[in-house]
Amino acid sequence: MPQPLARMVLSLLVLLTAGWAGADPGAPGMVAGAGYLATHDPTIVKVEGTYLRFSTGRGIPIVSSPDLVQWKGAGKVFLSNPGWTADAIVGSTDFWAPDVVRRGGQWRIYYAVSTFGSQRSAIGLVVNDRLDPSKPAEGWVDQGPVFESHEGDDFNAIDPQIVEGPDRDWMVFGSYWGGIKAVRLNAEGTKAEAGAEVVSLASRPEPPHAIEGAYIHRHQGKYYLFVSFDFCCRGLRSTYNIRVGKSDNLLGPYVDQEGKAMLEGGGTLVKGSGVRDIGPGHNSVLVDGDKEYLVYHTYDADLGGASRLRIQELSWDENGWPLAPN
């Protein structure tokens, strides 16, 4: 998610709707789109032939598409915020950076609850026994907090992603206050395992320390840790950019293409600003058949800096590094 001081403009930016007819698909491999494209921190799942996009916003907005091109609003996960969120995180409103997974016959959304500039944060869980693609806002039942951070911790409990480990799910999370972390979940996946160690995966020891939006993707036996460097949510002044490191193991160590450890500020550039698309960041990866897509948001220079969904097919170089050219 964006750096704390920038969040004050996030709610307004999320409300902007950007559309285009597909005549300008943008960068190589880019999927053109139309309809409801305004988004921050998007993630997409495919359910019975329908693509569902979840993103940051009030109630966790849902948008649907039959083809990754035409998008329409499909409601929200929450009509009103679960009571525990306001009690635990006073002043929280929008929920941030949802991650959607299928586990044990359930659909699950892990989402972040926080406020501007605060380390007092929590990651919640809401589940659905059957995600109906024609009515994706129905059937969600909140399960309360999974993991929390408090002032003085060496981490911030935001931007969750669930990654399957050898015998248990791990939750990747974090931003400022220590960088990107991982914690092992309990057998049910509903809480951080009691007494579990919080493991460091990536950080930026030197200013501006801005790293967030972690997403681990496994490709041909290797683990790839995508992160966003620098600053989001400033419209055309945004400097977000997507970086990556690679490891043989889920918990690292992750190194970039030059061999620099991500714990020491390393990260190979995958996607930076172009002429039209400014500040690409907070990506996820959609695997759809034999294709892999980088899903992220940018700010559209042709639309005055409105937030915009971008979906770009990933390719890989001969050394196994992901490519998403401008």
Secondary structure, 3 states (H helix, E strand, C coil): CCCHHHHHHHHHHHHCCCCCCCCCCCCCCECCCEECCCCCCCEEEEECCEEEEECCECCCEEEEECCCCEEEEEEECCCCCCHHHHHHCCCCCCEEEEEEEEECCEEEEEEEECCCCCCCEEEEEEEECCCCCCCCCCCCEEEEEEEEECCCCCCCCCCCEEEECCCCEEEEEEECCCEEEEEEECCCCCCECCCCCCEEEECCCCCCCCEEEEEEEEECCEEEEEEEECCCCCHHHCCCEEEEEEECCCCCCCECCCCCEHHHCCCEEEECCCCCEEEEEEEEEEEECCEEEEEEEEEEHHHCCEEEEEEEECEECCCCCEECCC
